[in-house]
């Protein structure tokens, strides 16, 4: 027993020594970040602390060098937080997101920007756009699609009359829980959630709460707030939202598809330079004619450009039954090959706009 005790004490001393070295190195990194800000200021350059392409390069390099036992995702979480606090030393960032506090969008914003940023909840997707457009926030974060429920049409529509660009993307595994003050499923008379939450848990609700009324609300966080005030109500929400409103969990992981993932877009004013592994989003349209979509997409296919998504939306400023197409392709608009192909698409379209080129989600 004495030998085991001595071995454990020695391991703890080694951990303490590693922690001291980690603190020393993180402090050195922070001091260098402050020096970067001073150099930029001396050269008269704008202090641009959020560099999506630079951060993506760092995280990919660290992931490639990672030998375990931490996963690449765990390494990314650690270093995003380090980069976040170093950014805050240069210039605090404000990030608008679809609120209130406790939503999956806030979770995605924290995942991407780290806890060193200030997060400003907005009640609508349009509110997030307006907050960034007005200068009230440096960046914004909005949902754009879900792997099981499809596109968020409000986000796409808002791009049609906004000058904001897409500067990044975030993918978040969505895990829904049922939270309630009720002691059992049988006591629950109504279930609150965002419409997406209700849809993503439809099969589970059919089996376990077939008689409960399903009430859509503005967000999963609002669902948790409402359920916290009613003893016979439940909420489909994140565990973070349930904790925020002191709502006990009755059942975790109730989503119908456990790979359920939501993609979010980071909004700003200028797309970053190429990072080496990028995506480009664009919106195109033309007068309705036979073979329109084929003619718009043919340059992409002919040049083997990988198109990862296409969505159509009514063109509100054009005639009835006219549509615009939102397209995502692999590559950066500044890449020579993609730039030439997009020029061909532009020639065939009456409406052509690059919404942004940005690093693919890590």
VOKELO-982878 format. One record per residue: residue in three letters; x, y, z of N, C-alpha, C in turn. Coordinates in pm, whole numbers, padded with zeros to 5 digits, always signed. Layout:
BEGIN
alaXYZXYZXYZ
...
end
This chain:
BEGIN
unk+00082-00121+00000+00000+00000+00000+00085+00125+00000
unk+00200+00118+00074+00287+00235+00081+00344+00267-00056
unk+00381+00160-00132+00438+00183-00264+00335+00248-00356
unk+00209+00200-00347+00103+00257-00431+00079+00403-00394
unk+00082+00432-00264+00063+00570-00218+00174+00660-00269
unk+00299+00612-00262+00412+00690-00309+00404+00714-00459
unk+00359+00610-00535+00347+00624-00679+00242+00728-00715
unk+00128+00725-00644+00021+00822-00669+00068+00964-00637
unk+00139+00979-00526+00191+01112-00489+00287+01163-00595
unk+00370+01075-00650+00465+01116-00753+00392+01157-00881
unk+00286+01083-00919+00209+01119-01038+00143+01256-01021
unk+00094+01284-00900+00032+01414-00874+00134+01526-00881
unk+00256+01500-00833+00362+01601-00843+00395+01628-00990
unk+00396+01523-01071+00423+01541-01214+00312+01623-01281
unk+00186+01596-01243+00075+01674-01297+00090+01820-01259
unk+00127+01846-01133+00147+01985-01090+00256+02053-01173
unk+00362+01981-01201+00469+02038-01281+00424+02068-01424
unk+00345+01976-01482+00293+02000-01616+00200+02121-01616
unk+00114+02131-01514+00023+02245-01506+00101+02376-01499
unk+00210+02377-01424+00291+02499-01415+00349+02536-01552
unk+00393+02435-01627+00450+02463-01760+00342+02510-01856
unk+00221+02449-01846+00110+02492-01931+00076+02638-01904
unk+00067+02674-01777+00037+02813-01741+00143+02908-01795
unk+00268+02870-01784+00377+02954-01833+00367+02974-01984
unk+00336+02866-02057+00328+02874-02202+00205+02952-02248
unk+00092+02931-02180-00029+03007-02215-00008+03155-02188
unk+00058+03188-02078+00087+03328-02047+00179+03388-02152
unk+00276+03311-02199+00366+03359-02304+00287+03385-02432
unk+00196+03294-02466+00114+03314-02585+00030+03440-02573
unk-00025+03465-02455-00107+03585-02433-00024+03712-02448
unk+00099+03708-02396+00186+03826-02409+00220+03853-02555
unk+00242+03747-02633+00270+03764-02776+00149+03822-02847
unk+00030+03777-02808-00092+03831-02868-00104+03981-02841
unk-00068+04023-02719-00069+04166-02689+00033+04241-02774
unk+00149+04180-02797+00251+04243-02881+00201+04258-03026
unk+00129+04158-03074+00073+04165-03209-00019+04287-03221
unk-00104+04309-03119-00193+04424-03122-00116+04555-03123
unk-00007+04562-03045+00072+04686-03040+00141+04711-03174
unk+00192+04605-03238+00258+04620-03367+00159+04669-03472
unk+00039+04612-03473-00063+04655-03569-00100+04801-03547
unk-00114+04838-03420-00149+04977-03391-00039+05072-03435
unk+00088+05035-03414+00200+05120-03453+00208+05137-03604
unk+00163+05033-03677+00165+05039-03824+00038+05102-03881
unk-00052+05143-03793-00175+05206-03838-00276+05109-03895
unk-00260+04980-03867-00352+04879-03918-00470+04861-03822
unk-00583+04827-03879-00699+04796-03795-00670+04667-03718
unk-00707+04667-03592-00687+04549-03509-00798+04449-03540
unk-00765+04352-03625-00861+04250-03665-00825+04121-03590
unk-00890+04100-03475-00846+03992-03387-00903+03857-03427
unk-01018+03856-03495-01077+03729-03536-01034+03700-03679
unk-00950+03600-03696-00899+03561-03827-00942+03417-03852
unk-01057+03395-03912-01108+03258-03929-01011+03166-04000
unk-00946+03217-04106-00856+03130-04182-00733+03092-04099
unk-00682+03186-04019-00566+03159-03934-00603+03058-03824
unk-00718+03075-03761-00759+02983-03656-00784+02844-03713
unk-00843+02837-03833-00866+02706-03896-00733+02636-03924
unk-00635+02712-03972-00503+02653-04000-00440+02598-03872
unk-00452+02674-03762-00395+02630-03635-00460+02501-03588
unk-00592+02496-03592-00664+02379-03541-00638+02256-03628
unk-00628+02274-03759-00597+02160-03846-00456+02108-03820
unk-00362+02201-03804-00224+02160-03777-00214+02083-03646
unk-00281+02133-03542-00278+02065-03413-00348+01930-03420
unk-00458+01923-03497-00526+01795-03513-00437+01693-03582
unk-00362+01737-03683-00273+01646-03755-00157+01600-03665
unk-00114+01686-03571-00003+01652-03483-00048+01577-03359
unk-00178+01569-03335-00230+01509-03213-00206+01359-03210
unk-00137+01314-03106-00111+01172-03091-00195+01106-02984
unk-00295+01178-02931-00379+01122-02826-00315+01137-02690
unk-00387+01099-02584-00517+01031-02583-00638+01122-02607
unk-00617+01254-02608-00729+01344-02637-00770+01327-02783
unk-00900+01338-02810-00948+01336-02948-00917+01470-03014
unk-00922+01472-03148-00900+01598-03220-01003+01701-03179
unk-01128+01658-03154-01233+01751-03113-01201+01811-02977
unk-01150+01730-02884-01114+01781-02751-00998+01878-02760
unk-00903+01849-02847-00790+01941-02867-00841+02074-02923
unk-00935+02066-03018-00991+02188-03077-01062+02273-02971
unk-01136+02208-02882-01206+02281-02775-01105+02356-02687
unk-00999+02288-02646-00899+02350-02560-00835+02471-02627
unk-00794+02456-02752-00722+02564-02818-00815+02676-02863
unk-00941+02646-02890-01036+02756-02918-01049+02846-02797
unk-01052+02787-02677-01062+02869-02556-00935+02952-02535
unk-00820+02894-02563-00695+02970-02551-00694+03086-02649
unk-00733+03060-02774-00738+03167-02873-00841+03273-02834
unk-00951+03229-02773-01057+03322-02734-01009+03422-02630
unk-00942+03374-02526-00897+03466-02421-00783+03554-02473
unk-00703+03502-02566-00597+03585-02624-00657+03694-02713
unk-00763+03662-02787-00832+03765-02865-00885+03874-02775
unk-00943+03833-02661-01005+03931-02570-00902+04029-02516
unk-00775+03987-02503-00671+04078-02457-00644+04187-02560
unk-00661+04155-02688-00638+04253-02794-00760+04342-02815
unk-00877+04278-02825-01001+04351-02847-01119+04259-02813
unk-01200+04293-02715-01316+04209-02683-01414+04205-02801
unk-01463+04085-02834-01559+04068-02942-01699+04053-02888
unk-01796+04114-02957-01937+04093-02926-01998+04012-03040
unk-02065+03904-03004-02125+03813-03103-02275+03806-03078
unk-02353+03846-03177-02499+03835-03168-02540+03694-03209
unk-02642+03641-03143-02690+03507-03175-02841+03501-03154
unk-02902+03399-03214-03045+03379-03198-03073+03328-03059
unk-03132+03413-02975-03152+03382-02835-03289+03326-02806
unk-03322+03325-02675-03250+03385-02562-03132+03297-02518
unk-03073+03330-02403-02966+03247-02350-03016+03104-02328
unk-02929+03009-02361-02965+02870-02342-03003+02798-02470
unk-03004+02868-02585-03039+02805-02712-02920+02727-02767
unk-02950+02641-02863-02842+02569-02932-02755+02666-03010
unk-02813+02778-03056-02733+02876-03129-02628+02938-03037
unk-02664+02964-02912-02564+03015-02818-02455+02909-02794
unk-02495+02784-02784-02397+02677-02766-02299+02673-02883
unk-02353+02689-03005-02267+02690-03123-02175+02812-03123
unk-02227+02928-03079-02146+03050-03074-02030+03034-02976
unk-02058+02975-02861-01951+02952-02762-01851+02851-02815
unk-01900+02747-02883-01809+02648-02940-01712+02714-03038
unk-01761+02809-03116-01678+02869-03222-01590+02982-03169
unk-01645+03069-03084-01572+03188-03040-01510+03173-02902
unk-01549+03071-02825-01496+03055-02691-01558+03151-02591
unk-01528+03129-02464-01590+03208-02358-01529+03347-02343
unk-01425+03378-02419-01367+03512-02410-01448+03618-02481
unk-01547+03578-02562-01632+03675-02630-01751+03713-02544
unk-01816+03825-02580-01942+03865-02517-02055+03827-02612
unk-02158+03762-02559-02266+03711-02644-02394+03790-02620
unk-02451+03839-02731-02569+03926-02725-02688+03854-02788
unk-02784+03808-02708-02899+03735-02764-02995+03828-02838
unk-03046+03780-02951-03147+03850-03029-03267+03757-03044
unk-03386+03814-03053-03506+03731-03050-03545+03675-03186
unk-03485+03725-03294-03517+03676-03427-03389+03666-03510
unk-03397+03589-03618-03284+03582-03711-03259+03719-03772
unk-03366+03789-03809-03350+03925-03861-03282+04015-03762
unk-03310+03997-03633-03246+04077-03530-03096+04055-03525
unk-03052+03932-03548-02908+03904-03551-02844+03979-03668
unk-02905+03971-03786-02853+04045-03901-02845+04194-03870
unk-02952+04250-03816-02956+04395-03791-02852+04436-03687
unk-02828+04353-03587-02731+04389-03483-02591+04400-03541
unk-02557+04310-03634-02426+04318-03698-02422+04434-03798
unk-02529+04451-03874-02535+04560-03974-02523+04697-03909
unk-02578+04712-03789-02577+04841-03721-02447+04867-03644
unk-02361+04765-03634-02237+04781-03559-02253+04748-03412
unk-02371+04700-03372-02392+04662-03232-02317+04537-03193
unk-02281+04456-03290-02202+04335-03267-02099+04322-03378
unk-01984+04264-03345-01881+04243-03446-01921+04131-03543
unk-01984+04027-03489-02022+03912-03570-02158+03860-03522
unk-02217+03776-03605-02344+03715-03568-02341+03567-03600
unk-02433+03492-03539-02441+03349-03564-02588+03311-03578
unk-02621+03243-03691-02759+03204-03718-02761+03061-03770
unk-02868+02984-03742-02880+02850-03799-02918+02858-03946
unk-02868+02761-04025-02902+02761-04167-02962+02629-04213
unk-02925+02516-04150-02986+02389-04189-02963+02284-04081
unk-03055+02187-04081-03047+02075-03989-03044+01946-04069
unk-02967+01849-04023-02946+01727-04100-03073+01645-04117
unk-03172+01660-04026-03295+01583-04039-03415+01666-04081
unk-03412+01798-04056-03528+01882-04086-03506+01978-04202
unk-03382+01987-04252-03359+02067-04371-03325+02213-04342
unk-03352+02298-04441-03305+02436-04442-03386+02525-04348
unk-03321+02629-04295-03388+02735-04219-03414+02849-04317
unk-03535+02855-04368-03566+02946-04479-03549+03093-04440
unk-03575+03130-04314-03563+03270-04273-03419+03321-04291
unk-03322+03234-04265-03183+03274-04280-03150+03301-04427
unk-03190+03211-04516-03162+03230-04658-03231+03356-04710
unk-03358+03375-04673-03431+03492-04722-03365+03622-04679
unk-03309+03624-04559-03249+03748-04507-03125+03788-04586
unk-03055+03689-04645-02937+03721-04726-02973+03799-04852
unk-03097+03788-04898-03135+03852-05023-03135+04004-05013
unk-03150+04059-04891-03150+04205-04877-03048+04252-04772
unk-02942+04176-04753-02838+04215-04658-02703+04219-04727
unk-02617+04310-04683-02482+04319-04737-02382+04235-04658
unk-02428+04168-04554-02336+04088-04473-02283+03970-04551
unk-02164+03926-04513-02100+03810-04575-02094+03695-04476
unk-02080+03575-04530-02056+03458-04446-01905+03448-04426
unk-01863+03445-04299-01719+03442-04270-01677+03312-04201
unk-01773+03226-04171-01740+03100-04106-01863+03013-04093
unk-01843+02888-04054-01954+02798-04029-01923+02712-03907
unk-02028+02667-03841-02016+02583-03722-02114+02468-03737
unk-02070+02348-03704-02159+02233-03700-02170+02186-03555
unk-02294+02167-03509-02318+02131-03370-02407+02008-03364
unk-02361+01904-03296-02443+01787-03272-02553+01827-03173
unk-02678+01812-03216-02792+01857-03135-02846+01739-03054
unk-02842+01754-02924-02893+01650-02834-03008+01708-02752
unk-03126+01656-02778-03245+01705-02708-03270+01624-02582
unk-03325+01690-02481-03365+01623-02357-03508+01665-02323
unk-03577+01579-02250-03708+01615-02194-03685+01657-02050
unk-03725+01780-02018-03707+01834-01883-03842+01876-01828
unk-03863+01851-01698-03993+01884-01639-03986+01870-01488
unk-04075+01943-01419-04092+01924-01276-04182+01804-01247
unk-04248+01752-01349-04331+01633-01331-04243+01515-01289
unk-04301+01424-01212-04223+01311-01162-04220+01195-01260
unk-04309+01195-01359-04314+01087-01455-04373+01138-01586
unk-04358+01060-01692-04416+01096-01821-04568+01110-01810
unk-04629+01026-01729-04775+01023-01720-04832+01154-01668
unk-04755+01231-01592-04804+01357-01535-04796+01473-01634
unk-04727+01456-01744-04706+01566-01839-04826+01581-01932
unk-04886+01699-01932-05004+01726-02015-04969+01803-02142
unk-04857+01877-02141-04819+01955-02259-04667+01962-02268
unk-04619+01972-02390-04475+01977-02415-04445+02101-02499
unk-04353+02185-02450-04310+02304-02523-04176+02276-02593
unk-04160+02333-02710-04029+02334-02775-04038+02421-02899
unk-03923+02450-02956-03921+02510-03090-03979+02408-03187
unk-04036+02456-03298-04095+02364-03394-03995+02260-03442
unk-03869+02302-03457-03765+02208-03499-03745+02099-03394
unk-03747+02138-03266-03731+02040-03160-03844+01939-03158
unk-03967+01987-03175-04081+01897-03179-04070+01802-03298
unk-04027+01852-03411-04014+01769-03532-03903+01666-03514
unk-03792+01707-03454-03678+01618-03440-03698+01510-03335
unk-03804+01524-03254-03834+01424-03150-03974+01365-03170
unk-04027+01376-03290-04166+01336-03316-04189+01188-03283
unk-04104+01100-03329-04125+00957-03306-04118+00923-03157
unk-04024+00985-03086-04012+00961-02941-04138+01007-02870
unk-04189+01123-02906-04312+01174-02844-04431+01083-02875
unk-04439+01032-02997-04549+00943-03033-04553+00819-02944
unk-04436+00772-02904-04429+00651-02823-04449+00682-02675
unk-04381+00784-02624-04376+00807-02479-04477+00910-02427
unk-04516+01006-02511-04611+01109-02467-04718+01129-02576
unk-04788+01024-02614-04882+01036-02727-04999+01128-02700
unk-05036+01148-02573-05154+01230-02540-05118+01373-02502
unk-04991+01402-02486-04950+01536-02444-04965+01635-02560
unk-05015+01754-02528-05027+01860-02629-04888+01912-02663
unk-04863+01933-02792-04732+01981-02836-04745+02128-02877
unk-04673+02213-02808-04688+02358-02826-04557+02420-02876
unk-04553+02466-03002-04432+02530-03053-04413+02670-02995
unk-04289+02704-02959-04255+02836-02908-04131+02885-02982
unk-04085+03005-02946-03980+03072-03025-03844+03005-03016
unk-03817+02930-02910-03686+02866-02894-03697+02755-02790
unk-03597+02667-02790-03594+02562-02689-03567+02621-02550
unk-03493+02732-02544-03470+02797-02415-03599+02855-02360
unk-03681+02916-02446-03810+02967-02403-03899+02852-02357
unk-03888+02737-02422-03965+02619-02379-03928+02580-02237
unk-03797+02581-02207-03754+02546-02071-03806+02648-01969
unk-03805+02776-02006-03856+02879-01914-04004+02858-01884
unk-04081+02830-01988-04225+02810-01969-04253+02685-01887
unk-04185+02576-01918-04208+02451-01846-04167+02462-01699
unk-04070+02547-01671-04027+02564-01532-04136+02626-01445
unk-04234+02693-01510-04341+02760-01437-04468+02675-01426
unk-04469+02557-01490-04590+02474-01492-04556+02332-01448
unk-04617+02283-01341-04581+02151-01288-04616+02035-01380
unk-04712+02054-01470-04751+01944-01559-04707+01967-01704
unk-04606+02051-01721-04553+02079-01854-04411+02025-01865
unk-04373+01992-01988-04238+01949-02016-04179+02034-02126
unk-04047+02031-02139-03978+02105-02244-03881+02013-02314
unk-03880+02023-02446-03772+01961-02523-03668+02069-02545
unk-03552+02050-02484-03450+02156-02484-03314+02093-02461
unk-03213+02176-02464-03078+02128-02433-03063+02113-02282
unk-02966+02034-02242-02939+02020-02098-02897+02153-02038
unk-02828+02237-02118-02786+02368-02069-02907+02456-02040
unk-03008+02453-02128-03128+02533-02106-03203+02484-01983
unk-03211+02353-01967-03279+02298-01849-03208+02340-01721
unk-03076+02337-01723-02999+02378-01605-03019+02526-01575
unk-03024+02609-01681-03042+02753-01662-03171+02783-01587
unk-03277+02707-01615-03407+02733-01552-03440+02632-01442
unk-03336+02565-01390-03350+02472-01277-03461+02371-01303
unk-03461+02316-01423-03564+02222-01464-03502+02082-01467
unk-03553+01990-01385-03493+01855-01379-03506+01780-01513
unk-03406+01698-01544-03410+01616-01665-03486+01487-01636
unk-03584+01456-01720-03654+01329-01712-03593+01225-01806
unk-03547+01272-01921-03489+01179-02020-03394+01255-02111
unk-03272+01205-02124-03175+01265-02216-03178+01193-02350
unk-03122+01258-02452-03105+01199-02584-03236+01143-02641
unk-03336+01229-02654-03465+01182-02705-03482+01214-02854
unk-03382+01272-02920-03393+01302-03063-03407+01170-03140
unk-03485+01173-03247-03511+01052-03325-03388+01002-03397
unk-03298+01093-03437-03176+01056-03508-03057+01104-03426
unk-02977+01011-03374-02870+01049-03284-02752+01118-03355
unk-02752+01116-03487-02652+01194-03560-02703+01332-03593
unk-02814+01373-03533-02879+01501-03561-02782+01618-03544
unk-02758+01693-03652-02659+01801-03650-02719+01926-03715
unk-02693+02040-03655-02735+02168-03712-02611+02246-03755
unk-02624+02308-03871-02516+02392-03926-02552+02538-03906
unk-02455+02615-03860-02474+02757-03834-02375+02837-03920
unk-02414+02960-03953-02328+03050-04030-02283+03166-03942
unk-02156+03204-03957-02102+03321-03889-02111+03439-03984
unk-02174+03547-03939-02197+03665-04021-02096+03775-03989
unk-02046+03840-04093-01955+03953-04077-01960+04038-04201
unk-01858+04120-04221-01858+04210-04336-01757+04173-04444
unk-01661+04087-04412-01558+04057-04511-01518+03911-04499
unk-01528+03838-04611-01486+03699-04611-01335+03689-04590
unk-01289+03588-04519-01146+03575-04494-01071+03522-04616
unk-00939+03537-04618-00858+03479-04726-00863+03326-04721
unk-00811+03260-04825-00814+03113-04827-00739+03052-04710
unk-00794+02942-04659-00730+02869-04550-00673+02735-04598
unk-00708+02696-04721-00663+02568-04774-00770+02461-04773
unk-00876+02485-04697-00988+02388-04693-01115+02470-04671
unk-01169+02524-04782-01274+02625-04772-01401+02583-04843
unk-01502+02665-04822-01632+02649-04885-01677+02787-04932
unk-01749+02792-05044-01802+02917-05097-01953+02905-05113
unk-02025+03006-05065-02171+03011-05079-02207+03123-05176
unk-02302+03097-05264-02346+03198-05359-02495+03187-05383
unk-02554+03296-05434-02694+03297-05473-02700+03338-05619
unk-02776+03263-05700-02785+03289-05843-02930+03279-05887
unk-02962+03346-05997-03095+03338-06056-03087+03390-06198
unk-03194+03363-06274-03206+03415-06408-03352+03404-06448
unk-03386+03464-06560-03524+03457-06607-03564+03312-06629
unk-03686+03278-06591-03733+03141-06602-03739+03098-06749
unk-03666+02989-06777-03665+02935-06914-03632+02787-06907
unk-03657+02717-07014-03630+02574-07020-03480+02548-06998
unk-03452+02456-06907-03313+02421-06882-03235+02522-06801
unk-03306+02614-06732-03237+02720-06657-03137+02665-06557
unk-03182+02573-06471-03095+02524-06365-02975+02449-06423
unk-02999+02370-06527-02888+02299-06591-02785+02398-06645
unk-02831+02505-06709-02739+02601-06767-02657+02672-06660
unk-02719+02700-06544-02646+02766-06436-02542+02674-06372
unk-02575+02545-06362-02487+02452-06292-02387+02382-06383
unk-02408+02386-06513-02324+02311-06606-02175+02343-06592
unk-02135+02471-06574-01991+02497-06556-01932+02428-06434
unk-02011+02413-06327-01962+02344-06208-01936+02198-06239
unk-02033+02133-06304-02018+01991-06335-01905+01967-06434
unk-01897+02049-06537-01796+02031-06641-01654+02043-06585
unk-01638+02126-06482-01506+02148-06423-01485+02071-06292
unk-01576+01976-06265-01564+01888-06148-01555+01966-06017
unk-01635+02073-06007-01646+02147-05881-01748+02077-05793
unk-01710+02045-05671-01797+01971-05580-01903+02064-05522
unk-02029+02044-05559-02139+02122-05504-02196+02046-05385
unk-02194+02106-05267-02237+02035-05146-02381+02064-05107
unk-02441+02169-05162-02580+02201-05125-02641+02294-05229
unk-02770+02274-05254-02847+02369-05336-02986+02379-05279
unk-03037+02501-05264-03172+02527-05215-03237+02632-05303
unk-03364+02618-05329-03436+02720-05406-03531+02794-05313
unk-03544+02924-05339-03636+03009-05264-03707+03102-05362
unk-03833+03139-05335-03902+03234-05423-03827+03366-05432
unk-03816+03418-05554-03749+03547-05575-03850+03658-05551
unk-03845+03717-05434-03950+03812-05395-03951+03938-05480
unk-03836+03974-05537-03829+04096-05617-03855+04073-05765
unk-03881+03948-05802-03904+03917-05942-04048+03869-05961
unk-04077+03812-06077-04213+03773-06107-04256+03649-06032
unk-04386+03618-06038-04439+03501-05972-04378+03376-06035
unk-04350+03276-05952-04287+03150-05992-04143+03169-06040
unk-04081+03280-06003-03939+03298-06027-03864+03258-05899
unk-03747+03197-05914-03675+03146-05798-03529+03188-05800
unk-03471+03194-05681-03327+03210-05666-03273+03081-05608
unk-03145+03055-05635-03084+02931-05591-02963+02962-05503
unk-02965+02904-05383-02853+02917-05291-02767+02792-05308
unk-02639+02813-05336-02549+02702-05371-02423+02710-05285
unk-02379+02594-05234-02251+02582-05166-02159+02494-05250
unk-02036+02537-05267-01936+02458-05339-01808+02452-05258
unk-01730+02347-05282-01600+02336-05216-01501+02430-05284
unk-01416+02492-05202-01313+02581-05255-01339+02726-05217
unk-01238+02809-05239-01245+02952-05208-01258+03030-05338
unk-01336+03137-05334-01360+03217-05455-01233+03278-05510
unk-01127+03288-05429-01000+03341-05478-00912+03233-05541
unk-00949+03105-05525-00875+02998-05591-00890+03014-05743
unk-00780+03005-05815-00783+03035-05959-00886+02950-06032
unk-00888+02820-06005-00979+02731-06077-01124+02765-06049
unk-01158+02784-05922-01296+02815-05888-01334+02954-05938
unk-01241+03049-05933-01271+03184-05979-01312+03183-06126
unk-01244+03105-06207-01277+03098-06350-01415+03034-06372
unk-01446+02931-06294-01575+02864-06309-01689+02956-06267
unk-01671+03027-06157-01776+03118-06110-01797+03231-06210
unk-01693+03272-06279-01709+03375-06383-01801+03324-06495
unk-01792+03196-06527-01880+03138-06628-02025+03134-06580
unk-02044+03100-06452-02179+03101-06396-02236+03242-06397
unk-02152+03340-06362-02196+03479-06359-02247+03524-06497
unk-02181+03481-06602-02221+03520-06737-02360+03468-06774
unk-02402+03359-06713-02530+03297-06747-02643+03342-06656
unk-02613+03416-06551-02712+03452-06449-02747+03600-06457
unk-02872+03631-06427-02912+03772-06414-02885+03822-06273
unk-02885+03730-06176-02850+03762-06038-02738+03669-05997
unk-02627+03725-05953-02512+03646-05909-02445+03721-05795
unk-02434+03654-05680-02366+03717-05566-02297+03609-05485
unk-02170+03633-05458-02099+03545-05367-02128+03589-05225
unk-02191+03501-05147-02226+03535-05008-02107+03526-04915
unk-02008+03447-04955-01889+03438-04871-01808+03315-04904
unk-01677+03324-04882-01586+03209-04883-01525+03202-04743
unk-01517+03082-04688-01482+03068-04546-01433+02928-04517
unk-01358+02909-04407-01309+02775-04373-01425+02680-04344
unk-01409+02557-04390-01509+02455-04358-01507+02425-04209
unk-01621+02382-04158-01635+02356-04014-01534+02252-03968
unk-01480+02276-03848-01383+02182-03787-01451+02115-03668
end
